[in-house]
Amino acid sequence: MNLRAALGRIEPNRDILFDLMRVYLGIGLFVKGIQFIGDREFLLTVLQQSSALEFKFRPVSTFLAHYIPLAHLGGGALLAAGLMTRISTFFQLPILLGAVSLAYTEEGLLTHNQNFEFTALVLFLLVLIFLHGGGRLSVDHYLRTH
């Protein structure tokens, strides 16, 4: 099979590639939510050490320590299913924007753990999914067509 034939098969099904990316990202965010629930102290430490906004004010960091895991759990599950895709993506965007701009700015680029680069990639993919919507393989599409 040559490249032209392969591209000819992919082009009409490009939205399915977005759907697969949405499902993968949703599962990843769901797992990250479980990880944050299992290690809430780590999340609180990251929030309190963020010097950009100074989350030393305990109620704010406590609220965020509850909001972030729940948003990742619920939003990740909804994103994977394709149910309320744009809304669930919308609730993820502030978390990732905060992580990119506040939590990982001290680390910077090209570190060994690459937290900044990975978080920026997830943020970029969420923006793409927010713009694209649920796609053919989503509950949103099923509800629209039936």
N, C-alpha and C positions, 0 to 999 in steps of 0.2 A: 504494500500500500504506500503510495507516495504522499508527500506533504500536502499537495493540493486536494487529494481525495480526503485526507484526514481533516483538513480545515473545512472542506465542504460538508462534512458530517457534524462538525462542532458548531458551525455558524447558526443553523436553525435551532439548536438546542443550547444557546449561550445562557439563557436564563436558568437552565438547570444547573450550570456551573455556579451561578450566584446562589441558588438554593442549597447546593452542597456546602458552599462556604458559610452560608447562614446557619445551617444545621451544625457544622463543626464548631463554629464560633459560639453558638448557643450552648452546646455541650461543654465547651471549655469554660465559659463564664459560670455555668452551673457548678462545675467541679471547683472552680476558684471560690465560689460562694461557700461550698462545703469546707474547703480548706480554711477560709477566714473564720467560719464558725468553730472549727476545731482548734484554731489557734488565735483566739480573740486578742490575747495579750500582744501578739506580734502586730496586729493591725492597730491597736491602741498606741503601741510604741512608735510605729511609723507615723501615725497622725500627730502624736505629741512631739516628735523630733522634727517635724516639718517646720523649718525656720521661715518659710516664705509667708505663711499666714499666722504663725504662732498659735497653734491649737492648744495652748496651755489652758484655755478656758474649758474646764472639764465638761460642761453640758454639750458643747459643740462636738468635741471629740467622742463623747459617749453616743450622741445622736448618729454621727457618721459611722461609728463602729457597729451600730445596729443597721443603719440604712444600707451600707455597702454590701454586706453579705446577703441581706434579704433581696436587694435589687438584683444582685448577681444570680441568686437562686431562682427567683420568680421570673426575672427578665431573661435569663438564660434558657429556662424551660419553655417560655413563650416563644423565644426566638428560634429555638430548635424545632418547635412544632409549626412555626409560622403563623401563630395566632397573635393578633394585634402587634404585628411586626414593627411598624413604625413607632408605636407607643412604647413598646418594650425597649426598642433601640434608643429612643429619646431619654429614657430613664437611666440608661447606661452611659450616655455621652458625658454628663457632668462628672461622673466618677473617673472616667478615663482622662478627661480634660484636666481634672485635678491631679491625677496621678502623674500625667506628663508634665504639667506646669509646676506642681508643688513638690510632690514626693521624690521625684527622680532628678530634679534639676541640680541637686548637689552632686549626684553621681556623675552626670554628664554622659557624653557619647563615648563609645569605644571602651567600655569597662568589660571586665571578664564575665560578669553575670548578665550583661546586656538587658537589664530591666527596662531602661528608657526606650531602647529600640523596639523591644517586643511590645511594650505598652503603646507606643506610637503607632505600630502596625495594627494592633487591635483597634485603636481609635480610628485609624484610616478605614479599616474594613467596616466598622460600625457606621461610619458616615456613608460609605458606598451602599450598604444595606438599607440605611435610612432613606436614601435617595431612590433606590431600586424598588423597595417594597418586598412583599412576601414571595412573589414568584409562583410558578405553576405547581410546585410541590409543597404547598402550604395550606394550612387550614383556612387562612384568609381567602385564598383563591377558590377553595371548595365552597365556602359560604357565599361568595359572590356569584358563583355560577350555578348553584343549586338552590 
